[in-house]
Amino acid sequence: MEEPRLRQLHLGLGSFHRAHQAVYLHLLQQLGDRRWTLAAGNLRPDMAETVAALEAQQGAYTLETVSPRGDRRYERITAIEQVVPWQPGHAGLIALAADPATRIISFTVTEAGYYLDAHDRLDTRFADLAADLDADPSQPGGATTIYGALERLLEARLHANAGPLTLLNCDNLRHNGRRFRRGLLEFILRRGNQPLHAWVLQHTRCPNGMVDRITPRPTPEVRERVRQATGRDDPAALMGESFIQWVIEEDFIAGRPAWEKIGVQMVESVQPYEEAKLRLLNATHSCIAWAGTLRGLQFIHEGLADAQIRAFAHAYATDDAIPALQPSPIDLAAYRDTVLERFSNPAIVDTNQRVAMDGFSKLPGFIAPTIHERLAHGRPIAGVAVLPALFLAYLERWHRGTLPHAYQDQAMDEAEAHAVCASADPVAAFAAQRLLWGPLAGDARLVAALRAARERVEAFAATLAEIALRS
């Protein structure tokens, strides 16, 4: 008799999940290990055309991968065997969560989707989180936050007596499993749901993990290349770089796929890998996107071809980030060079608009920790201070309506951001934001470093103006 298959249910059918977690399970299945299946759906009614295409294709899609040398490879990914269409109340997701065969619920909602303040408490200034906290669970309207949705999914599992499961965070959030768990438990307590709170404490685990793969938003050009290379017109086609990495702490309560067979690093602690990735990859990525936008560039690889932008990124990594990460089991200088090579890949047409988004989450998550640690040890922060100075200049262009693209930021209070930019002293107002700096908000050393960095950024922008005048 065939052994029943176990299920991973993923929340978030975006490009990153389909180019990362789904690929790993696909590779495992290609080895003949089909003990696990994958179902996936969205918490919000977005990506309607892509979801419809995935439904029509029974969850399959084509992934184009591109190496730094420009080599392209095409593979049909078939790990998602059940696409759950969005519906108010999330009935389809709830049914799968209540099924004992589901042993892992994973999710990708972006780092801004956790609404955590500097003390890892829920920040209820955000309307969708406040709405989920006040929602009547007996009403048909669906929750829109990860906490509101999981409360309903886990409530159904509790009442079905479906057994324990692992909640697996796959977003770029430092200590992502632990911090998400704190947010979830606080949400449930604030909802007055004591029985579910006790059940989650006893019957779930939330391992920390680190994920990495550059995955630009799909474009019509990707779809056309897939058609020419494979003969298949795939509306759900997407592309990503050839590099891929996943590091997870070994803390699962109800089993897991044998991911180690296909390159996932199962470790006791993810922290050194996580810190290197967040500070050397994610922070540098944001630096290039903000600077590139100020330079009038559209793509990340164009920024790396600019000597000044590359110097900003290299100095930040070399002078401040790497020393703050020592000691480490990773060759950090080699990791830095690999990151810059990946970002320089012209085949990965990743936009500055995509990478520049959510600065109010990325700055405290990826950049501020290096500033905190350097100042705590009496070290200079000239290199790292350039990054928030670039973001402030970027934000001021948003304030004036002169950005070349729309800016999205789930964690930003728009009125407060406009007030910072309109103040008599934007640097001091920016440095006073507790959301960004925590206990360092208003610190004289931070203000002084930001003022000096702002002068460098203004000189950088002035160079651009001179180029424009000469042309």
LOKOL-326404 format. One record per residue (C-alpha): residue in three letters; x negated, z negated, y negated. Coordinates in steps of 0.02 Angstrom, whole numbers, padded with zeros to 5 digits, always signed. Example, Ala and Ser with C-alpha at 12.3 -4.5 7.8 and 13.67 -1.06 7.14 Angstrom:
! residues 2
ALA-00615-00390+00225/SER-00684-00357+00053/
This chain:
! residues 471
MET+00000+00000+00000/GLU-00069+00049-00171/GLU-00116-00096-00283/PRO-00004-00107-00440/ARG-00090-00046-00597/LEU-00125-00164-00741/ARG-00093-00118-00921/GLN-00179-00128-01090/LEU-00053-00115-01231/HIS-00130-00057-01395/LEU-00051-00078-01566/GLY-00110+00059-01684/LEU-00117+00242-01630/GLY-00237+00292-01769/SER-00391+00400-01752/PHE-00513+00258-01721/HIS-00422+00191-01569/ARG-00406+00365-01495/ALA-00591+00402-01525/HIS-00652+00234-01464/GLN-00556+00113-01351/ALA-00453+00250-01269/VAL-00612+00350-01235/TYR-00692+00205-01142/LEU-00542+00186-01026/HIS-00538+00375-01002/LEU-00721+00373-00949/LEU-00686+00231-00827/GLN-00541+00327-00752/GLN-00651+00480-00735/LEU-00764+00375-00624/GLY-00615+00350-00509/ASP-00568+00175-00568/ARG-00384+00192-00611/ARG-00333+00011-00592/TRP-00292+00001-00778/THR-00176+00108-00884/LEU-00155+00116-01073/ALA+00005+00115-01176/ALA+00002+00126-01366/GLY+00118+00126-01516/ASN+00124+00091-01702/LEU+00192-00057-01798/ARG+00248+00052-01944/PRO+00338+00220-01952/ASP+00184+00316-02004/MET+00086+00458-01921/ALA+00253+00532-01867/GLU+00186+00707-01833/THR+00037+00645-01734/VAL+00143+00525-01631/ALA+00267+00663-01594/ALA+00126+00777-01538/LEU+00056+00640-01425/GLU+00228+00612-01349/ALA+00247+00798-01315/GLN+00074+00801-01234/GLN+00107+00645-01127/GLY-00023+00550-01227/ALA-00164+00677-01202/TYR-00268+00747-01345/THR-00433+00836-01376/LEU-00583+00743-01449/GLU-00722+00840-01534/THR-00887+00745-01542/VAL-01031+00799-01653/SER-01213+00745-01637/PRO-01333+00726-01786/ARG-01406+00894-01732/GLY-01236+00976-01750/ASP-01201+00996-01563/ARG-01014+00996-01532/ARG-00927+00942-01372/TYR-00742+00947-01327/GLU-00653+00834-01204/ARG-00472+00807-01158/ILE-00436+00620-01166/THR-00298+00565-01048/ALA-00308+00375-01046/ILE-00150+00347-01150/GLU-00017+00368-01017/GLN+00128+00299-01119/VAL+00159+00333-01304/VAL+00283+00207-01374/PRO+00385+00286-01515/TRP+00415+00178-01668/GLN+00586+00100-01688/PRO+00653-00043-01795/GLY+00629-00206-01703/HIS+00490-00136-01591/ALA+00599-00140-01435/GLY+00483-00027-01336/LEU+00329-00131-01375/ILE+00422-00292-01339/ALA+00475-00228-01168/LEU+00296-00187-01121/ALA+00231-00354-01188/ALA+00357-00444-01076/ASP+00300-00348-00922/PRO+00182-00451-00810/ALA+00078-00294-00781/THR+00022-00301-00963/ARG-00134-00409-00966/ILE-00216-00359-01131/ILE-00138-00324-01302/SER-00267-00244-01415/PHE-00248-00187-01595/THR-00324-00091-01740/VAL-00240-00128-01906/THR-00396-00117-02020/GLU-00488-00267-02090/ALA-00363-00281-02234/GLY-00218-00306-02114/TYR-00258-00488-02073/TYR-00221-00563-02246/LEU-00349-00702-02231/ASP-00421-00793-02381/ALA-00598-00862-02397/HIS-00549-01011-02288/ASP-00468-00903-02153/ARG-00294-00957-02203/LEU-00152-00835-02228/ASP-00142-00765-02404/THR+00045-00758-02436/ARG+00029-00666-02602/PHE+00052-00505-02503/ALA+00233-00450-02496/ASP+00237-00385-02317/LEU+00160-00545-02248/ALA+00280-00651-02350/ALA+00426-00545-02288/ASP+00374-00569-02106/LEU+00358-00757-02132/ASP+00536-00763-02200/ALA+00613-00637-02078/ASP+00761-00682-01968/PRO+00707-00638-01789/SER+00889-00609-01740/GLN+00901-00463-01862/PRO+00854-00286-01806/GLY+00724-00251-01941/GLY+00548-00238-01872/ALA+00399-00341-01927/THR+00263-00242-02016/THR+00112-00359-02000/ILE+00011-00392-01843/TYR+00066-00575-01846/GLY+00250-00538-01864/ALA+00248-00407-01728/LEU+00148-00515-01607/GLU+00263-00663-01633/ARG+00405-00557-01566/LEU+00303-00482-01425/LEU+00234-00649-01368/GLU+00403-00734-01384/ALA+00473-00605-01263/ARG+00328-00634-01144/LEU+00352-00822-01148/HIS+00538-00807-01106/ALA+00501-00680-00969/ASN+00374-00801-00894/ALA+00259-00649-00881/GLY+00096-00747-00877/PRO-00060-00759-00985/LEU-00143-00617-01077/THR-00290-00577-01190/LEU-00268-00527-01372/LEU-00411-00409-01413/ASN-00455-00374-01594/CYS-00539-00203-01617/ASP-00562-00207-01807/ASN-00712-00228-01922/LEU-00682-00411-01957/ARG-00820-00541-01941/HIS-00782-00659-01795/ASN-00628-00552-01773/GLY-00553-00636-01620/ARG-00575-00813-01683/ARG-00513-00777-01859/PHE-00364-00676-01800/ARG-00316-00817-01683/ARG-00317-00942-01826/GLY-00207-00827-01929/LEU-00086-00800-01786/LEU-00069-00985-01746/GLU-00043-01027-01929/PHE+00090-00891-01943/ILE+00183-00958-01791/LEU+00176-01137-01855/ARG+00238-01085-02027/ARG+00383-01002-01939/GLY+00423-01169-01858/ASN+00401-01099-01683/GLN+00319-01246-01595/PRO+00355-01188-01416/LEU+00270-01020-01446/HIS+00124-01105-01533/ALA+00095-01214-01380/TRP+00112-01063-01264/VAL-00015-00960-01363/LEU-00140-01103-01360/GLN-00127-01119-01171/HIS-00097-00941-01112/THR-00200-00825-01223/ARG-00382-00789-01261/CYS-00451-00694-01412/PRO-00630-00638-01383/ASN-00736-00580-01528/GLY-00790-00399-01522/MET-00888-00268-01617/VAL-00837-00085-01623/ASP-00931+00064-01694/ARG-00898+00250-01707/ILE-00878+00354-01864/THR-00708+00438-01852/PRO-00654+00541-02002/ARG-00472+00578-02034/PRO-00420+00733-01935/THR-00411+00895-02034/PRO-00337+01068-02000/GLU-00516+01129-01976/VAL-00537+01012-01826/ARG-00378+01079-01748/GLU-00438+01258-01774/ARG-00610+01225-01698/VAL-00525+01145-01547/ARG-00413+01297-01529/GLN-00560+01417-01537/ALA-00666+01314-01416/THR-00533+01270-01288/GLY-00391+01392-01315/ARG-00273+01245-01340/ASP-00176+01217-01502/ASP-00179+01027-01512/PRO-00090+00946-01661/ALA-00163+00777-01608/ALA-00344+00837-01601/LEU-00474+00731-01690/MET-00662+00718-01708/GLY-00795+00584-01708/GLU-00982+00567-01704/SER-01072+00566-01536/PHE-01130+00385-01563/ILE-01014+00253-01490/GLN-01035+00066-01462/TRP-00925-00079-01407/VAL-00985-00258-01385/ILE-00862-00391-01322/GLU-00877-00574-01280/GLU-00837-00613-01099/ASP-00680-00717-01130/PHE-00530-00638-01042/ILE-00391-00742-00965/ALA-00300-00614-00857/GLY-00429-00486-00805/ARG-00500-00333-00891/PRO-00558-00157-00852/ALA-00736-00140-00784/TRP-00795-00079-00953/GLU-00975-00123-00915/LYS-00979+00027-00796/ILE-00963+00147-00942/GLY-01076+00067-01072/VAL-00977-00075-01151/GLN-01091-00224-01182/MET-01010-00382-01114/VAL-01102-00529-01193/GLU-01094-00717-01216/SER-01099-00701-01406/VAL-01064-00547-01509/GLN-01129-00622-01671/PRO-01300-00536-01691/TYR-01226-00366-01650/GLU-01078-00398-01764/GLU-01183-00454-01911/ALA-01302-00306-01897/LYS-01157-00184-01891/LEU-01056-00260-02032/ARG-01203-00280-02150/LEU-01313-00131-02109/LEU-01180-00004-02065/ASN-01016-00052-02148/ALA-01090-00118-02310/THR-01207+00032-02325/HIS-01062+00149-02290/SER-00963+00073-02434/CYS-01115+00082-02549/ILE-01133+00268-02517/ALA-00947+00301-02539/TRP-00933+00208-02706/ALA-01095+00284-02773/GLY-01051+00457-02710/THR-00882+00450-02795/LEU-00966+00400-02959/ARG-01084+00548-02933/GLY-00938+00667-02914/LEU-00968+00697-02728/GLN-00834+00713-02595/PHE-00923+00676-02431/ILE-01034+00537-02363/HIS-01172+00655-02304/GLU-01186+00725-02481/GLY-01226+00550-02545/LEU-01369+00529-02423/ALA-01445+00690-02489/ASP-01449+00614-02664/ALA-01615+00522-02691/GLN-01541+00385-02801/ILE-01395+00347-02685/ARG-01510+00343-02534/ALA-01627+00227-02630/PHE-01482+00108-02668/ALA-01434+00102-02484/HIS-01613+00086-02418/ALA-01662-00051-02542/TYR-01506-00152-02502/ALA-01539-00143-02315/THR-01727-00170-02323/ASP-01747-00297-02461/ASP-01595-00409-02435/ALA-01489-00373-02281/ILE-01624-00365-02147/PRO-01715-00523-02206/ALA-01547-00615-02207/LEU-01515-00560-02027/GLN-01681-00622-01957/PRO-01713-00677-01822/SER-01615-00551-01719/PRO-01626-00478-01543/ILE-01602-00307-01625/ASP-01738-00198-01701/LEU-01655-00201-01871/ALA-01769-00075-01955/ALA-01736+00051-01816/TYR-01549+00011-01827/ARG-01554+00044-02015/ASP-01638+00212-01988/THR-01512+00260-01855/VAL-01369+00215-01972/LEU-01439+00323-02112/GLU-01466+00468-01991/ARG-01286+00454-01933/PHE-01221+00452-02112/SER-01328+00605-02154/ASN-01242+00712-02022/PRO-01162+00858-02117/ALA-01050+00897-01969/ILE-00961+00730-01993/VAL-00864+00778-02149/ASP-00815+00598-02185/THR-00741+00578-02358/ASN-00792+00453-02490/GLN-00606+00422-02517/ARG-00582+00357-02339/VAL-00737+00247-02338/ALA-00711+00179-02515/MET-00539+00108-02478/ASP-00502-00078-02456/GLY-00646-00139-02564/PHE-00563-00308-02590/SER-00581-00339-02403/LYS-00746-00251-02375/LEU-00840-00339-02514/PRO-00807-00518-02451/GLY-00821-00462-02270/PHE-00975-00351-02271/ILE-01073-00387-02430/ALA-01042-00561-02499/PRO-01114-00651-02345/THR-01287-00580-02381/ILE-01273-00639-02562/HIS-01219-00813-02505/GLU-01364-00829-02383/ARG-01497-00760-02499/LEU-01446-00876-02641/ALA-01434-01025-02522/HIS-01619-00999-02482/GLY-01671-00967-02662/ARG-01701-00781-02630/PRO-01670-00639-02755/ILE-01517-00529-02733/ALA-01564-00376-02837/GLY-01539-00253-02694/VAL-01373-00317-02630/ALA-01302-00347-02806/VAL-01301-00159-02835/LEU-01161-00140-02707/PRO-01029-00246-02796/ALA-01088-00171-02961/LEU-01051+00002-02890/PHE-00880-00058-02833/LEU-00843-00130-03005/ALA-00887+00037-03086/TYR-00777+00124-02957/LEU-00636+00000-02992/GLU-00650+00030-03179/ARG-00624+00216-03150/TRP-00471+00174-03046/HIS-00411+00066-03191/ARG-00433+00210-03314/GLY-00352+00335-03196/THR-00510+00441-03183/LEU-00546+00428-02997/PRO-00542+00600-02914/HIS-00433+00532-02773/ALA-00301+00400-02737/TYR-00367+00226-02697/GLN-00289+00119-02560/ASP-00322-00067-02546/GLN-00205-00180-02448/ALA-00293-00339-02507/MET-00298-00295-02693/ASP-00181-00375-02819/GLU-00161-00225-02935/ALA-00113-00327-03087/GLU-00262-00442-03065/ALA-00380-00294-03037/HIS-00319-00210-03196/ALA-00343-00374-03290/VAL-00523-00387-03230/CYS-00563-00211-03288/ALA-00475-00235-03455/SER-00558-00401-03496/ALA-00685-00420-03635/ASP-00818-00459-03503/PRO-00776-00366-03341/VAL-00933-00429-03252/ALA-00888-00612-03282/ALA-00706-00582-03236/PHE-00758-00490-03077/ALA-00881-00628-03029/ALA-00744-00759-03053/GLN-00632-00686-02916/ARG-00620-00815-02777/LEU-00543-00685-02661/LEU-00709-00591-02669/TRP-00837-00731-02685/GLY-00762-00892-02618/PRO-00863-01043-02675/LEU-00986-00929-02768/ALA-00851-00872-02890/GLY-00918-00892-03066/ASP-01093-00943-03008/ALA-01218-00909-03148/ARG-01344-00831-03026/LEU-01212-00710-02964/VAL-01159-00664-03140/ALA-01339-00633-03194/ALA-01377-00525-03042/LEU-01218-00424-03068/ARG-01261-00395-03252/ALA-01433-00329-03205/ALA-01360-00222-03066/ARG-01228-00154-03184/GLU-01366-00090-03299/ARG-01441+00006-03152/VAL-01271+00077-03107/GLU-01238+00128-03286/ALA-01407+00215-03292/PHE-01359+00303-03130/ALA-01195+00359-03208/ALA-01286+00412-03367/THR-01399+00525-03262/LEU-01243+00609-03197/ALA-01180+00636-03375/GLU-01346+00717-03423/ILE-01335+00833-03272/ALA-01158+00882-03322/LEU-01214+00919-03501/ARG-01361+01027-03441/SER-01249+01126-03326/
